Amino acid sequence: MSKLQLSIAVGNYDRMRPLIDGDVQIDGVDPVFMLQDPEEIFFRAFRHADYDICELSLSSYSVKTAAGTSPYIAVPVFPSRAFRHSSIYVRADRGINRPEDLKGKRIGVPEYQLTANVWVRMFLEEEYGVKASDIRWVRGGYEDPTRVEKIALKLPEGVVLENAPEGRTISNLLAEGEIDGVIGPRAPSCFDRGHPQVKYLFEDPQKAAAEWYERRKLFPIMHTLGIRKSLTEQHPWLPGAIVKAFEKSKEIALARLSDTSATKVTLPFIEDQLRNARRLMGHDFWSYGFAENEKVIDRFLAQHHAEGLSSRRVQPAELFHPASLESFKI
């Protein structure tokens, strides 16, 4: 019997390389990997369901799951996780020196419903009392003014979201001082270029995020991994095979990262960063699996629904194929 040839669209991450390079095999699958940026994967997945298996924005997938319109069913593999205290960029000439100063300001977002932005709005409200309705939101592409919001939104009363002027980007608006800040998963280009009036909101984002983690014990999930529903119906063994292989790939990546004989990434002091992460978050700080992440997912889904992004309150187990909720033990 020949293996299933399946397209798999993921980012080019260290935790994927053992799969991509063939060091880890997926039982019964002959994979065709497509290494793409998240924006391309999500656009093609949610507009056209282009792939057999792919990364999915946790926010967009939650919207589709609540509505019952997702062509994919997820497994508890989380290719992207990130603390988002480094995702808030502000003008240095607007008196914005602490989160509370965002009240009344005009803040750009590439898309309102992006997963990163949901997490940011969560901690802004919980930690600093800054509600979504306290900010005037301006939606536009980072560098391309034709970028659109992938998901139709129905926002709560009092939340104001306007489009950037035609032909303008939020990076450009921030650089020229026409908005007061930008929140999103990428840095605006004016920040990368060292614009003298654009800075992080948090002077030390890593310190702020670590303190937040100590209080909340949440390591934000950005992306999960989806499988085309029709495939799981035809091949009920597939979700378990995918979880097994992606977990093994991550384990190999972490073992390589721990090998200090020669640094595996082009960054000094990586050993110290790894020790600090484990000291703060435990040995398996980038966990896959449902039980290990149910609390994080539930907290996200509660925020997502409260913001009016999902039409109903989705429960964590609804996001995942039943066969992927547990695994065998020896």
Secondary structure, 3 states (H helix, E strand, C coil): CCCEEEEEEECCCCCCHHHHCCCCCCCCEEEEEEECCHHHHHHHHHHHCCCCEEEEEHHHHHHHHHHCCCCEEEEEEEEEECCCHHHEEEECCCCCCCHHHHCCCEEEECCCCCHHHHHHHHHHHHHHCCCHHHCEEEECCCCCCCCCCCCCCCCCCCCEEEECCCCCCHHHHHHCCCCCEEECCCCCHHHHCCCCCEEECCCCHHHHHHHHHHHHCCCCEEEEEEEEHHHHHHCCCHHHHHHHHHHHHHHHHHHHHHCCCCCCCCCCCHHHHHHHHHHHHCCCCCCCCHHHHHHHHHHHHHHHHHCCCCCCCCCHHHHECHHHCCCCCC
